Amino acid sequence: MPDPPLSGYVVVDLSSGIAGAYCTKLLADGGAEVVKVEPPQGDPLRAWTASGADIIDGTDGALFSYLACSKHSVIAEPGVDSAFVDDLLAAAHAVIWSPGPGVAEDAAFGPDAIRDRHPHLSVTAITPFGLHGPWSGRPATEFTLQAWSGGIVGLGRGAPDRAPVYVGGQVGEYLSGAYASAATLASRMRGGGELVDLSMLESAILGLTYYPVSYYEMLGRPWRDARRLTVPGIARAKDGLVDIGCGTAQQWFDLCAMTGHVEWIDEDSPLSITQQANEKAEELYAWVADQTVDEIRDLATAFRIPNAPVANGANVEQLDHFQARSSFVVNPRDGFTQPALPYRMAPATLRHPEPAPRLGEHTEHYRTLARNSVPGRDSSLEAARNAIPRGEGKPFDGLRVVDMTTFWAGPSCTHLLAMLGADVIHVESTRHPDGTRLIAGVPVTEEQWWERSPIFSGLNTNKRGITLNLQSDAGRELLLKLIATSDVVVENFTPRVLESMGLTYDAVKAAKPDVVMVRMPGFGLDGPWRDNPAFAYVIEAAAGISWLTGYPDLNPFEPYSVGDPNAGIHALNAILLALEHRRRTGEGVLVEAAMVDAALNVAAEQVIEYSAYGALLQRAGNRGPTAAPQNLYRTNEIDEFGRPDSWVAVAVSTDVQWDGLCDALGRPAWTDAAELATAAGRHARHDLIDRHLSAWCAERTGDEIVTALWDGGVPVAKVLQPHRQTQIPQLAERGFFERVEHPVNPPTPHSTLPFRSSRGPDRVHVTPAPLLGEHNHQVLRELGLSDDDIAVLEADGVIGTALAH
């Protein structure tokens, strides 16, 4: 078996919390030597369980044991062991930093100070809002960041007669970790020597909202203006919960037929498919209630309607598909169940998880290295460091990518490559364009209506676009000719689609022997669900993310967002590892980056807690295990839609923050209750706190509440409508939105990357998303075709620049 791609790559981990731990886990999975620097009392995650289960003395919490697989641990006391930590940094290639206890608290080991003393390093800093700007250093939690992002109300999730709800679990932490890992690897590709400044708020915007600013600015209306239940969505069958979805008009027509109501099909209806489904909700729920989960799923699969069981910590590892694919493994140290790696590669080069370290287990080893340089170590590190010379361009300059993706998951992956310099050629056809061109609700009577989608625009800047009819021999031959000039091929169809056209990995490899081919099916390349259509909501249900989202007395709500961008950023990590393997060996790589595998990893805590402690985590509305009080509270304002539906999010994670809240409230008598002085007491008396906080907030505006609580050091946020993200001063300061010109649409703000690099780029969006077939002539000429050849292809319908009827 070849060495893992990142063998010899040394990463010092100065982070605490899930985001940094997950970032360094992904790097360790790729073979990096991760040295976790901990204070004498250890990383706080060692003492953490979401369920509150007791941790036996001398052991660690199960989540820590999962996230710390394959890492090393050293103890360094702040202010005492500075020279030791500097020795570690001097011999490393990258450092991952976040604010927290231990060395990270020492100003001498802040991100800027580290970069100044160790200019060769890639320094990746993970903070709630970014290192600089008006909100830098403000307190925040996963919950309040979701509120600021617009993700709590972004896609209309929830019941209209209740407060909106956040996406359960800690998905924003994992998304930030995955982005931080990819940003670190991108820095490696241009030789390091930079500070990467990652904002968890910006990660949440990209992971929990669907280009709402571009949508609103381009079309003059928000994506959603009210909360409504998804129908059928997650519904109760005879024997359990099942998720059934309609992402397209055809799926709605098929659902009508499946449930025996062909008379509902109205292709000329003025209502959207969502509105039509809501009108028929009572009949649809009655039909579901009369069937078993297996009966419904068998029928839905036959009709090619997206569907999934609703997984949780107790049942997920028993689902037949995950058993067939060995989607779960045993933790190598503590024996509980954890997800397998979030992507797979052939050849198999990723590191199998190794036991997590005990606190300080490797301290003496690294102190010895610092005192007595081991022959070979320094030279091998220097060789690894010098193997990638410092480049002055963007990280992916010179990389060519054939982008055969559609909708959100795949394009979000290739978009990150394009924004960082790759030549990404987006392949569509005039009969089957990228699905995001068709979902904006633009009337087909408008000229070039398929060019007016803000979602397509948001996902495809900096790319070139061509059309090829892959049902034709000529189209497939041209595709293979294009692949022969490329480094990476990415596709995200169900497996049968490319296989039916003969575009297997073997065929692609024959055209380009060292190609990196990335396949992003929803459920993987094998297993009983392999050919099931997969949209974000069924991925979220199957992985357990939905289970934790919503109110305990209602069926879970579909997040309807996380599954796609989460798959995209994990696929990018896999691509960067595959490219490193190719650089070292000259071999091509087949990457399988299934959406559901990435989702299982960000929902890992559920199966871990159940298998380690027998604890089934439950949804609890807007409450959660990390803070008390944690909830949404209504303000005294009328929202922009004329409703008394304005909210703030408050989350108190520490006793110090509780004191700050009490001060901001004016220390009313009820806050003096002795049991409220502890986190356990505040959890127990959450209803009492909610009553008083609700009354206090109901007399104030959101801005007044935010000012009062933030000034007191309390994590707080307005529950923002997502199309108002441009009003956040921190995003403006960091240039998160850039105005993009377009030949058909008005200039529109577009979101960028969730991180900034000291080495640039200063501007991310260079060209607008391509018009359909805009670069046909340019790309085909690069392949050696003449104008006459291209004219024949146009006449034969192999290429084109307008939708085929």
Salt bridges, closest charged atoms under 4 A:
ASP13 OD2 - LYS36 NZ 3.70
ASP29 OD2 - LYS25 NZ 2.65
GLU33 OE2 - ARG377 NH1 3.58
GLU38 OE2 - ARG46 NH2 2.63
ASP43 OD2 - LYS36 NZ 2.75
ASP60 OD2 - ARG46 NH1 2.90
ASP60 OD2 - ARG333 NH2 2.90
ASP60 OD2 - ARG358 NH1 3.50
ASP81 OD1 - ARG367 NH2 3.01
ASP86 OD1 - ARG117 NH2 3.13
ASP86 OD1 - HIS118 NE2 2.69
ASP112 OD2 - HIS132 NE2 3.76
GLU194 OE1 - ARG190 NH2 2.78
ASP197 OD2 - ARG734 NH1 2.96
GLU202 OE2 - ARG734 NE 2.68
GLU263 OE2 - HIS261 ND1 2.84
ASP334 OD2 - ARG333 NH2 3.11
GLU354 OE2 - ARG351 NE 3.70
GLU361 OE2 - HIS362 NE2 3.88
GLU364 OE2 - ARG371 NH2 2.80
GLU382 OE1 - ARG385 NH1 3.08
GLU392 OE2 - ARG390 NE 3.45
ASP403 OD2 - HIS426 ND1 3.00
ASP403 OD2 - LYS463 NZ 2.95
ASP423 OD2 - ARG400 NE 3.23
ASP423 OD2 - ARG464 NH2 2.83
GLU428 OE1 - ARG437 NE 2.82
ASP434 OD2 - HIS426 NE2 3.00
GLU446 OE1 - ARG452 NE 3.46
GLU451 OE1 - ARG437 NH1 2.70
ASP473 OD1 - ARG476 NH2 2.47
ASP487 OD1 - ARG582 NH2 2.93
GLU491 OE2 - ARG519 NE 2.71
GLU499 OE2 - ARG519 NH1 3.54
GLU499 OE1 - ARG530 NH2 3.08
ASP514 OD1 - LYS512 NZ 3.63
ASP514 OD2 - ARG582 NH1 3.70
ASP526 OD1 - ARG325 NH1 2.54
ASP531 OD2 - ARG530 NH1 3.20
ASP553 OD2 - ARG162 NH2 2.68
GLU580 OE2 - ARG188 NH2 2.91
GLU580 OE2 - ARG583 NH2 2.65
GLU580 OE2 - ARG584 NE 2.72
GLU587 OE1 - HIS581 NE2 2.76
GLU592 OE2 - ARG325 NH1 2.85
ASP597 OD2 - ARG325 NH2 2.86
ASP597 OD2 - ARG344 NE 3.63
ASP639 OD2 - ARG643 NE 3.82
GLU640 OE1 - HIS723 NE2 2.96
GLU640 OE1 - ARG724 NH2 2.79
ASP645 OD2 - ARG227 NH1 3.00
ASP655 OD1 - ARG682 NH2 2.80
ASP659 OD1 - ARG667 NH2 3.78
ASP663 OD1 - ARG667 NE 2.73
GLU675 OE2 - ARG685 NH1 2.42
ASP687 OD1 - ARG623 NH2 2.55
ASP690 OD2 - ARG623 NH2 2.76
ASP690 OD2 - HIS686 ND1 3.26
GLU699 OE1 - ARG700 NH1 3.71
ASP703 OD1 - LYS718 NZ 2.83
ASP711 OD1 - ARG138 NH1 3.62
GLU738 OE1 - ARG763 NH1 3.91
GLU774 OE2 - HIS775 NE2 3.84
GLU782 OE1 - ARG400 NH2 2.72
GLU782 OE2 - ARG464 NH1 2.78
ASP787 OD1 - ARG781 NE 2.97
GLU794 OE2 - HIS777 NE2 2.94
